């Protein structure tokens, strides 16, 4: 017996030439993509029910591109074979065990005649945002404040977000210097980047070992030991060969999503590197290994760069943030508290891992878990209980002498849950991109309101410096005025201290007044264009 997921991986090269012929038939436009309309016509030849074909598309189009490339098409054909063998195609089908000998090649009615009438197959690359795919212009609210701009040449949700960013959001950000106050302007690599997982914790809590455990090998430049071995931020990514790339080189590489790190200066970039290696897991996920958070006397040695600022930057980019704790290091130092506070607004991404839990017995584990929850409750300041995974994430067998058979079963279930959470990241990556894009748009709009409000308080001629200083000193009150005037949620406003620090370097009088057309364009994007984009690339069987 074998799971459907393992069978698909092991049999992906079977009948590959036949699948190329079928892909050419299904691809009506010849652009290397099987769209939803193509799939409805072609998959109907399998005679599977519509609910089953809905699951086929949902599983094959895991990245929610709204179309199937050749690899995704092959996966769809294999799933159809499983369905034709009598297995129920549901959301858990990939975990279902099957008898692979009972799975026959996919049967499609009338396919031979269609192949005979089709030219020889040519599997094309997927077109980019400026390619040949066409999307009808989004319906837009009729408003004099917004100029109608057709969004054509969009081939996926991600490509649509790129287009919307350039046409709608970026002008607002550039006008009010959003990139200096909150986040650097986005590039294509930010949209195309693989999902990222960041690991945080004090030294020797097992961050690097955790990555090694998942990869089943060490990444280039990895150091593991009881002392603070990882002294830099490391992006562990997929590559054709094993190598380490210095931070300054990484930051200027347009193909990587790290150009925004240049704002932290050379002192940080000298403590940043990219480790590349060929690995199937890294083809789907990028890991961010971080230096151990300092505690005790070590905190008194100041870092040469803004550590919490860097953490906050990565947190906004990451899809999952793992806080690792050691049963013998439950204290949350001042620096660790600042780091956790910098994750404000990213609560939905945070998971806590109580690592090395097999070093204590069951009774101690119960007490350690309670102490950890108490410590986190004082720092996270949220009424919800954060998800905590308990286990020992290394290559060594679980120490049964401490935990016993009951603890071993618990660890295995917890580790399985965490690995399932990680496995879901690529599938949820598109939803995560949409979520972050919408959050950014709302944040940019609030930023524009704040800047334009401050601009309105400035005098026309005399006393500008004095008024600017008063506004900066009373920034909290000014935030409240903006919140009341535009009926904005308090939780969406930026950090007052950081905003004040950046604002001190600007002359408020030099900013533009509020541009209603730009704000209206962002409102239209959030209210009409993004929903229409999602509708365009949804599952065709829904």
C-alpha positions in Angstrom: 0.0 0.0 0.0 1.1 3.5 -0.8 -0.4 7.0 -0.3 -1.8 8.8 -3.3 0.8 11.6 -2.7 3.7 9.2 -2.8 2.3 7.3 -5.8 1.9 10.6 -7.8 5.6 11.5 -7.1 6.9 8.0 -8.0 4.8 7.6 -11.1 5.1 11.1 -12.5 7.3 10.1 -15.4 5.0 7.2 -16.6 3.2 7.9 -19.8 4.9 11.3 -20.1 4.9 11.4 -23.9 1.2 10.5 -23.9 0.5 13.3 -21.4 2.3 15.8 -23.7 0.0 14.9 -26.5 -3.1 15.3 -24.3 -1.7 18.6 -22.9 -1.4 20.0 -26.4 -5.1 19.0 -27.0 -6.3 20.6 -23.8 -4.3 23.8 -24.3 -6.7 25.5 -26.7 -4.6 28.7 -27.0 -1.2 27.0 -27.4 0.3 29.2 -24.7 1.4 26.5 -22.3 -1.6 26.8 -20.0 -4.7 24.8 -19.4 -7.3 27.4 -18.2 -10.5 26.7 -16.3 -12.5 26.7 -19.6 -10.1 24.3 -21.2 -10.3 22.0 -18.2 -14.1 21.9 -18.2 -14.1 20.6 -21.8 -11.1 18.3 -21.6 -11.7 16.7 -18.1 -15.3 15.9 -19.1 -13.8 13.2 -21.3 -12.9 11.3 -18.1 -16.7 10.9 -17.2 -15.9 11.6 -13.6 -18.5 13.6 -11.7 -18.3 17.4 -11.3 -17.6 17.2 -7.5 -14.7 14.8 -8.2 -13.3 17.1 -10.9 -13.6 20.0 -8.5 -11.2 18.2 -6.2 -8.9 17.3 -9.1 -8.5 21.0 -10.0 -8.2 22.1 -6.4 -5.3 19.7 -5.7 -3.5 20.2 -9.1 -3.7 24.0 -8.9 -2.2 24.1 -5.4 -0.7 27.6 -5.9 -4.0 29.0 -7.1 -2.6 30.2 -10.4 -5.9 29.8 -12.1 -4.4 27.5 -14.7 -2.4 24.3 -15.0 1.1 24.1 -16.4 2.3 20.8 -17.8 3.5 19.5 -14.4 0.1 20.4 -12.8 -1.7 18.8 -15.7 0.2 15.5 -15.2 -0.9 15.6 -11.5 -4.5 16.1 -12.6 -4.3 13.1 -15.0 -2.9 10.9 -12.2 -5.7 12.0 -9.9 -8.3 11.2 -12.5 -6.7 7.7 -12.8 -7.2 7.3 -9.0 -10.8 8.4 -9.3 -11.5 6.0 -12.2 -10.1 3.2 -10.0 -13.0 3.7 -7.7 -11.4 5.8 -5.0 -13.3 8.8 -3.6 -11.6 12.1 -4.6 -12.0 14.3 -1.6 -9.8 16.9 0.3 -7.9 14.1 2.1 -7.2 12.0 -1.0 -3.5 12.7 -1.0 -3.2 11.0 2.4 -5.3 8.0 1.4 -3.6 4.7 1.0 -4.2 2.9 -2.3 -3.1 -0.3 -4.0 -1.0 1.0 -6.9 -1.4 -2.2 -8.9 -5.1 -1.4 -9.2 -4.5 2.1 -10.8 -4.8 1.9 -14.5 -3.8 4.5 -17.1 -6.2 7.4 -17.4 -9.1 6.7 -19.8 -10.5 9.6 -21.8 -13.4 9.0 -24.2 -12.7 10.1 -27.8 -9.2 11.3 -27.0 -7.6 9.5 -30.0 -9.6 11.4 -32.5 -8.8 14.7 -30.8 -5.0 13.9 -30.8 -5.1 12.9 -34.5 -6.6 16.3 -35.3 -4.1 18.3 -33.3 -0.7 19.5 -34.3 2.4 17.9 -32.7 2.7 19.0 -29.0 4.7 22.0 -28.0 4.9 22.5 -24.2 5.5 26.3 -23.9 6.7 28.2 -20.9 4.1 30.0 -18.9 3.7 33.6 -20.0 4.7 36.4 -17.6 2.7 39.4 -16.6 3.4 41.0 -19.9 2.7 37.9 -21.9 -0.2 37.0 -24.3 -2.8 35.9 -21.8 -5.9 38.2 -21.7 -8.1 39.1 -18.9 -11.1 41.3 -19.5 -10.9 44.7 -17.8 -12.1 44.7 -14.2 -15.6 46.3 -13.6 -14.9 49.5 -11.8 -17.1 51.8 -9.8 -18.2 54.8 -11.8 -16.3 57.6 -10.2 -14.9 60.8 -11.6 -12.0 60.5 -9.2 -10.6 57.2 -10.7 -9.4 56.8 -14.3 -10.4 53.5 -15.8 -7.4 51.4 -16.6 -7.9 47.9 -18.2 -5.9 45.1 -16.5 -5.0 43.0 -19.5 -2.2 40.5 -19.9 -2.9 38.9 -16.5 -2.2 35.2 -16.3 -2.7 34.5 -12.6 -3.7 36.0 -9.2 -0.1 36.9 -8.5 0.3 38.6 -11.9 -2.9 40.5 -11.2 -1.6 41.7 -7.8 1.6 42.9 -9.6 -0.4 44.9 -12.1 -2.7 46.3 -9.4 0.3 47.3 -7.3 1.9 49.2 -10.1 -1.3 50.9 -11.3 -3.1 51.6 -8.1 -1.0 51.3 -4.9 2.5 52.2 -5.8 1.7 55.8 -6.8 0.1 56.4 -3.4 3.1 54.9 -1.6 5.6 56.9 -3.5 3.7 60.2 -3.0 3.7 60.0 0.8 7.0 58.1 1.2 5.4 55.0 2.6 8.7 53.1 1.8 10.7 55.2 4.3 8.1 55.0 7.1 6.8 51.5 6.9 8.1 49.2 4.2 10.2 49.5 1.0 8.5 49.5 -2.4 7.7 46.1 -3.7 9.4 44.5 -6.7 8.4 41.5 -8.9 10.7 39.3 -6.8 8.6 40.1 -3.7 5.5 38.7 -5.5 7.2 35.7 -7.0 9.2 34.6 -3.9 8.7 31.2 -2.4 6.9 31.1 1.0 9.2 31.8 3.9 9.5 30.3 7.4 11.5 32.2 10.0 12.9 30.6 13.1 13.4 32.8 16.3 14.7 31.9 19.7 17.5 32.2 22.2 20.8 30.6 21.4 21.0 26.8 21.5 17.2 26.2 21.3 17.7 24.2 18.2 16.8 26.6 15.3 19.6 25.4 12.9 19.1 21.8 14.0 15.4 22.1 13.3 16.2 23.1 9.7 18.7 20.2 9.4 16.0 17.8 10.7 13.6 18.9 8.0 16.2 18.8 5.2 17.8 15.7 6.6 21.2 17.3 5.9 23.1 20.5 6.9 22.8 23.6 4.7 26.1 25.3 3.5 27.7 27.3 6.3 25.6 25.8 9.1 27.1 25.5 12.6 25.5 23.7 15.4 26.7 23.8 19.1 25.7 24.7 22.6 27.3 28.1 22.3 25.9 31.0 20.1 27.0 29.5 16.8 24.7 31.2 14.3 25.9 34.8 14.3 24.0 36.0 11.2 20.7 35.8 9.4 20.8 33.0 6.8 18.3 32.6 4.0 18.3 28.8 3.2 17.0 28.6 -0.4 16.9 26.3 -3.4 19.8 26.4 -5.8 21.5 24.4 -8.6 24.6 23.8 -6.4 25.7 24.2 -2.8 27.1 27.6 -2.1 26.9 30.6 0.3 26.3 34.1 -1.1 27.3 37.2 0.9 24.6 39.6 2.0 25.7 42.6 -0.1 25.5 40.4 -3.2 22.1 39.0 -2.2 20.6 42.5 -1.6 21.4 43.7 -5.1 20.2 40.5 -6.9 16.9 41.4 -8.5 15.8 37.8 -8.7 15.7 37.6 -4.8 13.2 39.3 -2.5 15.8 40.9 -0.3 16.5 44.2 -1.9 14.6 46.0 0.9 17.3 44.9 3.4 19.7 47.5 2.0 17.9 50.1 4.2 19.6 48.4 7.3 23.1 49.3 6.0 26.3 47.4 5.4 26.7 46.6 9.1 23.7 44.3 8.8 24.4 43.0 5.3 27.8 41.8 6.6 25.8 39.6 9.0 23.4 38.2 6.3 24.0 35.5 3.8 22.1 33.2 1.5 22.8 29.5 1.6 21.7 27.6 -1.6 21.5 23.9 -2.2 19.4 21.6 -4.4 16.6 20.1 -2.3 12.9 19.3 -3.0 11.7 20.9 0.2 13.6 24.2 -0.7 11.9 24.2 -4.1 8.7 25.0 -2.1 9.8 26.8 1.0 12.6 29.2 2.0 13.9 29.1 5.6 15.2 32.1 7.5 17.7 31.1 10.2 18.4 33.8 12.8 21.0 34.6 15.4 20.2 33.5 18.9 18.4 36.2 20.9 20.7 37.4 23.6 20.0 37.1 27.4 21.7 38.0 30.6 25.0 39.9 30.4 25.2 39.3 26.6 22.4 41.8 26.1 24.6 44.6 27.2 26.7 44.2 24.1 24.9 46.2 21.5 24.5 44.8 18.0 25.9 46.9 15.1 22.5 47.0 13.4 18.8 47.3 14.2 18.1 43.7 15.2 14.4 44.1 16.0 13.9 46.2 12.8 15.3 43.3 10.7 13.1 40.8 12.5 10.1 43.0 11.8 11.0 43.2 8.1 11.3 39.5 7.8 8.1 38.9 9.8 6.1 40.9 7.2 7.6 38.8 4.4 7.3 35.4 6.1 4.3 33.0 5.9 5.1 31.3 9.2 7.1 32.4 12.3 8.4 29.7 14.7 9.4 30.8 18.2 11.6 28.0 19.6 12.0 27.5 23.4 14.2 25.1 25.3 12.8 23.6 28.6 15.9 24.9 30.3 15.6 28.4 28.8 12.1 29.6 29.4 13.0 33.0 30.6 12.1 35.8 28.1 15.0 38.3 28.1 14.6 42.0 27.4 15.8 41.6 23.8 13.5 38.6 23.2 10.6 40.6 24.6 11.4 43.5 22.1 11.7 40.9 19.3 8.3 39.4 20.1 6.8 42.9 20.4 8.1 43.7 16.9 5.9 40.9 15.6 2.8 43.0 16.3 0.3 42.6 13.5 1.7 39.1 12.5 -0.1 37.1 15.3 -1.7 34.8 12.8 1.7 33.6 11.6 3.2 32.8 15.0 3.6 29.2 16.2 5.5 28.2 19.4 7.8 25.1 19.5 8.8 23.7 22.9 11.9 21.9 21.5 14.2 19.3 23.3 11.2 18.3 25.4 12.5 14.7 25.7 15.2 16.0 28.1 12.6 16.2 30.9 10.1 13.6 32.3 6.4 13.9 31.9 5.8 15.6 35.3 8.4 18.2 34.6 7.0 18.7 31.1 3.6 19.5 32.5 5.1 22.2 34.7 7.4 23.6 32.0 4.4 23.9 29.6 2.4 25.8 32.2 5.4 28.2 32.9 5.9 28.7 29.1 2.2 29.7 28.6 2.4 32.1 31.6 5.5 33.8 30.2 4.0 34.1 26.7 0.8 35.5 28.1 2.7 38.4 29.6 4.5 39.2 26.4 2.1 38.5 23.5 -0.8 40.5 25.2 -3.5 38.6 23.3 -6.5 36.8 24.8 -6.2 33.9 22.4 -4.0 31.0 23.3 -1.0 30.6 20.9 -0.5 27.2 19.3 2.4 25.4 21.0 4.0 22.3 19.5 5.9 19.9 21.8 8.6 17.7 20.6 12.3 17.1 20.0 13.1 18.1 16.5 16.5 16.5 15.7 17.8 13.3 14.1 18.2 11.5 17.4 15.6 9.0 18.7 13.3 10.2 21.4 14.6 9.6 24.9 12.1 7.0 26.1 13.9 6.8 29.5 12.6 10.3 30.3 9.3 10.6 28.5 8.0 7.0 28.5 5.7 5.4 25.9 2.9 7.9 26.6 5.3 10.9 26.0 6.7 9.3 22.9 3.2 9.0 21.4 2.5 12.6 22.3 5.7 13.8 20.7 5.1 11.9 17.5 1.6 13.4 17.2 2.8 16.9 17.9 5.7 16.6 15.4 3.3 15.3 12.8 0.9 18.2 13.3 3.8 20.7 12.9 5.0 19.0 9.8 1.5 19.1 8.4 1.4 22.8 9.2 4.6 23.3 7.2 3.4 21.2 4.3 0.3 23.4 4.0 2.4 26.5 3.5 2.9 26.2 -0.3 -0.8 25.5 -0.8 -1.8 28.6 1.3 1.0 30.8 -0.2 -1.3 32.6 -2.7 -3.9 33.3 0.0 -1.1 34.7 2.1 0.1 37.0 -0.7 -3.4 38.3 -1.1 -3.7 38.8 2.7 -0.4 40.7 3.0 -1.2 42.8 -0.1 -4.6 43.9 1.4 -3.0 44.7 4.7 -0.3 46.7 2.9 -3.0 48.6 0.9 -4.9 49.6 4.1 -1.7 50.6 5.9 -0.6 52.8 2.9 -4.0 54.5 2.9 -3.8 55.2 6.6 -0.3 56.5 6.1 -1.5 58.9 3.4 -4.3 60.2 5.7 -1.7 60.8 8.5 0.8 62.6 6.4 -1.8 64.8 4.7 -3.4 65.6 8.0 -0.1 66.8 9.4 0.5 68.8 6.2 -2.8 70.6 6.7 -1.7 71.7 10.2 1.4 73.5 8.8 1.3 77.3 8.5 1.6 78.9 5.1 4.5 81.3 5.9 6.0 81.8 9.4 6.8 79.4 12.3 6.9 76.2 10.4 9.7 74.6 12.5 7.9 75.3 15.7 4.6 73.9 14.5 6.4 70.8 13.1 8.0 70.1 16.5 4.7 70.5 18.3 3.0 68.0 15.9 5.8 65.5 16.4 5.7 65.8 20.1 1.9 65.4 20.1 1.8 62.7 17.5 -0.4 60.3 19.5 -3.1 63.0 19.7 -2.8 63.7 16.0 -3.2 59.9 15.3 -6.4 60.0 17.3 -7.7 63.0 15.3 -7.1 61.1 12.0 -8.7 58.0 13.4 -11.9 59.9 14.4 -12.0 62.0 11.2 -11.8 59.0 8.8 -13.3 56.4 11.1 -10.3 54.1 10.9 -9.5 51.1 13.2 -7.0 52.0 15.9 -5.2 48.7 15.5 -4.2 49.5 11.9 -2.1 52.6 12.9 1.7 52.4 12.8 4.0 52.4 15.8 4.0 56.0 17.2 7.7 56.0 18.3 9.0 54.6 15.0 6.8 57.0 13.0 8.1 60.0 15.1 11.7 58.9 14.6 11.3 58.8 10.8 9.2 62.0 10.6 12.0 63.9 12.4 14.1 63.5 9.2 11.5 65.2 7.0 10.0 68.6 6.5 6.3 68.1 6.8 5.6 71.1 4.7 7.2 69.4 1.7 4.7 66.6 1.6 1.7 66.7 -0.8 -1.9 67.4 0.4 -4.4 64.5 0.3 -5.0 63.3 -3.3 -8.6 61.9 -3.3 -8.1 60.3 -6.7 -5.2 58.1 -5.4 -7.2 57.1 -2.3 -10.3 56.4 -4.4 -8.2 54.2 -6.7 -7.0 52.1 -3.7 -10.6 51.9 -2.4 -11.8 50.7 -5.8 -9.0 48.1 -5.9 -9.9 46.7 -2.5 -13.7 46.8 -3.1 -14.0 45.7 -6.8 -10.8 44.7 -8.6 -9.3 42.2 -6.1 -12.6 40.4 -5.7 -13.0 40.3 -9.4 -9.4 38.9 -9.8 -10.2 36.1 -7.3 -13.4 35.3 -9.1 -11.6 35.1 -12.4 -9.1 32.5 -11.2 -11.3 30.5 -8.9 -11.9 26.7 -9.3 -13.9 26.4 -12.6 -16.1 23.7 -11.0 -17.3 25.9 -8.2 
